[in-house]
Amino acid sequence: MTQEEISRNLQILEYYKEQLNAVDMQTQLMQAALTDYYKAKMTIEQLRKSDEKPEILMPLGGGTFVNGFIKDPKKILVDIGLGLVTEKSIDDAIKKIEERIKNLQQNQERLITAAQKIQAESNELSAKTQKLFEETQK
């Protein structure tokens, strides 16, 4: 019975490891999205300070760019989902970005809490399994 229990515990520990890896990947993706939103917010705030049409470097893809000017820096196009965008004022665009940042941060906190719970369960099961293993060696 003890060998079977050890084997089962090792399978569960492997499952915990996979879960932790998945949570880590999700957390990294969320952090990348947060960084992107912070950059967008900073850029939009800089546009607020501009009285003229600012010059920008627009990415074309494949590491190529073209110089351009922003036609109306006071109007921001914001993705609203499903490939649709809507025009917003600078203040409204910043509010929308801040909402998204807040949601991502809350989700990231939930993931971190879940990871901590999984790690605690894993540590407990690992200690139990180690104890069972040592008992079988006597």
Buried (B, 14 or more C-beta within 10 A) or exposed (E): EEEEEBEEBBEBBEEBEEBBEEBEEBBEEBEEBBEEBEEBBEEBEEBEEEEEEBEBEEEEEEEEEEEEEBEEBEEBEBEEEEEEEEEBEBEEBBEBBEEBBEEBEEBBEEBEEBBEEBBEBBEEBBEEBEEBBEEEEE
